[in-house]
Amino acid sequence: MSMLAVGLMVISISSCKDDPIPLPTVDFVTVVTDYEVNITVESTNATTFAWDYGDTQTSTESVSHKHTYAKSGTYAIKVTVTNESGSATKTVSVDIAASMKELLAGTDNGKVWVLDNNAETKLQKITPTLEPLWAALPANALAAFDLQVEYDNEYTFKPAGGYAVAGKNGAVLTGLLYASVYQIDQIVPPNSAGAGLTGAAFADVANGEYTLNEKKDLVLEVANEDYPSGTNNDGVKTVTFTNANYLTFKAGSHFGIRDFTTTVLIRSITASKMDVTFFLSTLNPMDGFPESVFTKPSIAISASLKVKP
């Protein structure tokens, strides 16, 4: 081989060794399902991956994968890829919407709710559409019955299902009939029996439990009352709220109003406000109603709660 050929071969080999590796590229798309984000990755020439999910969590995943967030919010997902020639970065923002459970109970130590004295109260028939029974009561309605202190009672929901009730004056808002039947001391008796409510003695609940039922049919047995006369015309009937959101409680716990029926219908909820419907029994056994009837709810009370500041 001639010296010229050898020289050309050396130059060729040297030239191949000096060819740079192309810069890496990366792209990804996201699909959000509840708190989970599915990340589909496309990259070229990348040798390392560094992910930052915007929630203090990181990874080095090099392929498509999933990431789950602990709570709602807007998060910036960022990936940086590298090779010996350089790096490339891609960032995508994702919105994680709060579940009803998070709106109700938060994500850490729970949320404390109190009755909203700035909202009106509605008295309704127990029908699937909650037909009006009388005109809505104005804001701070409990004050008309000397029960305004009951707005301060606290109801704490925790993410894992724990629940607590704290009556600020040694009492909680209680159905007047319920308090009478069980002979519970009325700490804050109403100035009118027409309220159907009283502030009855109560020992705080620290270890209660609740269940949040979402988009399920709520079936209630209710007193078949002839509105508005107050007479019962056919014992008990069944009312169904279809595709409803509602709360049930372990024995000994209640929410908002303590009565024979502790199930509470959630009509709407945000991070700071909740509109609910309580179910109250009002048919007096002294009028001849049997226990199978007077323990069933006969009216609905729709009210609002707010998160305690």
Buried (B, 14 or more C-beta within 10 A) or exposed (E): EEEEEEEEEEEEEEEEEEEEEEBBEBEBEBEEEEBEBEBEBEBEBBEEBBBBBBBEEEEEBBEEBEBEBBBBEEBEBBBBBBBEEEBBEBEBEBEBEBBEBBBBBBBEEBBBBBBBBEBBBBBBBBEEEBEEBEEBBEEBBBEBBBBBBBBBBBBBBBBEBBBBBBBBBBBBBBBBBBBBBEEBEBBBBBEEEEBBBBBBBBEBBEEBBBEBBEEEEBEBBBBBBEBEEEEBEEEBBEBEBEEBBBBBBBEEBBBBBBBBBBBBBBBEBEEEBBBBBBBBBBBBBEEEBEEEBBBBBBBBBBBBBBBEE
